[in-house]
């Protein structure tokens, strides 16, 4: 999504909306399958027997 700052432009005297903007889809950065693969790779840093993050304390989010 391309971010946008102004939702609409209106005439200050009449209040009539002159222009309305909406978010614009500019593309999907990576596919769903690629995102799943990357997530799995990152997870192995913690879960693998020789994972480099294995000994790091994890903060549990509730």
MILUMDO-693598 format. One line per field, with one value per atom (N, C-alpha, C): residue number from 1; chain; atom name; x, y, z. Coordinates in steps of 0.2 Angstrom, whole numbers, plus 5000, padded with zeros to 4 digits. Example, Ala and Ser with C-alpha at 12.3 -4.5 7.8 and 13.67 -1.06 7.14 Angstrom:
REM residues 2
num = 1_1_1_2_2_2
chaine = A_A_A_A_A_A
atome = N_CA_C_N_CA_C
px = 5066_5062_5066_5064_5068_5064
py = 4972_4978_4984_4989_4995_5000
pz = 5039_5039_5039_5035_5036_5039
***
This chain:
REM residues 62
num = 1_1_1_2_2_2_3_3_3_4_4_4_5_5_5_6_6_6_7_7_7_8_8_8_9_9_9_10_10_10_11_11_11_12_12_12_13_13_13_14_14_14_15_15_15_16_16_16_17_17_17_18_18_18_19_19_19_20_20_20_21_21_21_22_22_22_23_23_23_24_24_24_25_25_25_26_26_26_27_27_27_28_28_28_29_29_29_30_30_30_31_31_31_32_32_32_33_33_33_34_34_34_35_35_35_36_36_36_37_37_37_38_38_38_39_39_39_40_40_40_41_41_41_42_42_42_43_43_43_44_44_44_45_45_45_46_46_46_47_47_47_48_48_48_49_49_49_50_50_50_51_51_51_52_52_52_53_53_53_54_54_54_55_55_55_56_56_56_57_57_57_58_58_58_59_59_59_60_60_60_61_61_61_62_62_62
chaine = A_A_A_A_A_A_A_A_A_A_A_A_A_A_A_A_A_A_A_A_A_A_A_A_A_A_A_A_A_A_A_A_A_A_A_A_A_A_A_A_A_A_A_A_A_A_A_A_A_A_A_A_A_A_A_A_A_A_A_A_A_A_A_A_A_A_A_A_A_A_A_A_A_A_A_A_A_A_A_A_A_A_A_A_A_A_A_A_A_A_A_A_A_A_A_A_A_A_A_A_A_A_A_A_A_A_A_A_A_A_A_A_A_A_A_A_A_A_A_A_A_A_A_A_A_A_A_A_A_A_A_A_A_A_A_A_A_A_A_A_A_A_A_A_A_A_A_A_A_A_A_A_A_A_A_A_A_A_A_A_A_A_A_A_A_A_A_A_A_A_A_A_A_A_A_A_A_A_A_A_A_A_A_A_A_A
atome = N_CA_C_N_CA_C_N_CA_C_N_CA_C_N_CA_C_N_CA_C_N_CA_C_N_CA_C_N_CA_C_N_CA_C_N_CA_C_N_CA_C_N_CA_C_N_CA_C_N_CA_C_N_CA_C_N_CA_C_N_CA_C_N_CA_C_N_CA_C_N_CA_C_N_CA_C_N_CA_C_N_CA_C_N_CA_C_N_CA_C_N_CA_C_N_CA_C_N_CA_C_N_CA_C_N_CA_C_N_CA_C_N_CA_C_N_CA_C_N_CA_C_N_CA_C_N_CA_C_N_CA_C_N_CA_C_N_CA_C_N_CA_C_N_CA_C_N_CA_C_N_CA_C_N_CA_C_N_CA_C_N_CA_C_N_CA_C_N_CA_C_N_CA_C_N_CA_C_N_CA_C_N_CA_C_N_CA_C_N_CA_C_N_CA_C_N_CA_C_N_CA_C_N_CA_C_N_CA_C_N_CA_C_N_CA_C
px = 5004_5000_5004_5002_5006_5003_5006_5003_5001_4996_4993_4992_4992_4992_4985_4982_4976_4971_4965_4960_4955_4954_4950_4951_4950_4950_4943_4942_4935_4936_4930_4930_4928_4932_4931_4925_4923_4917_4910_4910_4904_4904_4910_4911_4910_4909_4909_4916_4915_4922_4924_4930_4932_4936_4939_4943_4944_4944_4944_4950_4954_4960_4959_4962_4961_4968_4970_4976_4976_4982_4983_4988_4985_4990_4995_5001_5007_5010_5008_5011_5012_5013_5014_5022_5025_5033_5035_5032_5034_5028_5028_5022_5021_5015_5013_5018_5020_5024_5031_5034_5040_5040_5035_5034_5034_5031_5031_5038_5041_5048_5053_5053_5057_5055_5049_5047_5049_5049_5052_5059_5063_5070_5072_5068_5069_5068_5063_5061_5066_5070_5075_5081_5082_5087_5086_5080_5078_5077_5074_5072_5077_5082_5087_5092_5094_5099_5105_5107_5113_5111_5105_5102_5106_5108_5112_5108_5101_5097_5094_5097_5094_5095_5100_5102_5099_5096_5094_5087_5086_5080_5074_5069_5063_5058_5056_5051_5044_5040_5033_5028_5025_5020_5013_5009_5003_4998
py = 4994_5000_5006_5011_5017_5022_5024_5028_5035_5038_5044_5048_5055_5059_5063_5065_5069_5064_5064_5060_5063_5070_5073_5081_5084_5091_5094_5099_5102_5110_5113_5120_5122_5127_5129_5133_5136_5140_5136_5131_5128_5121_5118_5112_5106_5108_5103_5100_5093_5089_5090_5092_5094_5088_5084_5078_5074_5067_5062_5057_5055_5051_5044_5039_5032_5029_5024_5021_5017_5017_5014_5008_5002_4996_4997_4996_4997_4990_4985_4978_4974_4968_4964_4963_4965_4964_4957_4952_4945_4941_4935_4930_4927_4925_4921_4916_4912_4906_4908_4914_4916_4919_4922_4924_4918_4913_4907_4904_4904_4901_4905_4911_4916_4915_4915_4914_4907_4902_4895_4896_4899_4900_4903_4909_4913_4909_4905_4901_4896_4893_4888_4891_4898_4901_4899_4899_4897_4890_4886_4879_4874_4876_4871_4869_4863_4860_4865_4867_4872_4879_4881_4887_4893_4898_4903_4907_4907_4911_4906_4900_4895_4897_4900_4902_4909_4912_4919_4919_4923_4923_4926_4923_4926_4929_4935_4938_4936_4933_4931_4936_4937_4943_4940_4943_4941_4946
pz = 5000_5000_5000_4996_4996_5001_5006_5011_5008_5012_5010_5016_5016_5021_5022_5016_5016_5014_5018_5016_5011_5012_5007_5008_5002_5002_5001_5005_5005_5005_5002_5002_5009_5011_5018_5019_5014_5014_5014_5009_5009_5012_5013_5016_5011_5005_4999_4998_4998_4997_4989_4988_4981_4979_4983_4981_4987_4986_4991_4988_4993_4991_4995_4992_4995_4995_4999_4998_4992_4989_4982_4983_4980_4981_4975_4977_4973_4971_4974_4973_4979_4979_4984_4985_4990_4991_4990_4993_4992_4992_4989_4989_4996_4997_5003_5005_4999_5000_5002_4999_5001_5008_5010_5017_5022_5021_5025_5025_5020_5020_5024_5023_5027_5035_5037_5043_5046_5042_5044_5045_5041_5042_5048_5049_5055_5062_5061_5067_5069_5064_5065_5069_5069_5073_5080_5082_5089_5090_5086_5087_5085_5080_5078_5084_5084_5089_5090_5084_5084_5082_5084_5082_5086_5083_5086_5091_5091_5096_5101_5101_5106_5113_5115_5122_5124_5119_5121_5125_5130_5133_5129_5128_5124_5129_5126_5130_5127_5132_5130_5130_5124_5123_5125_5129_5131_5129
***
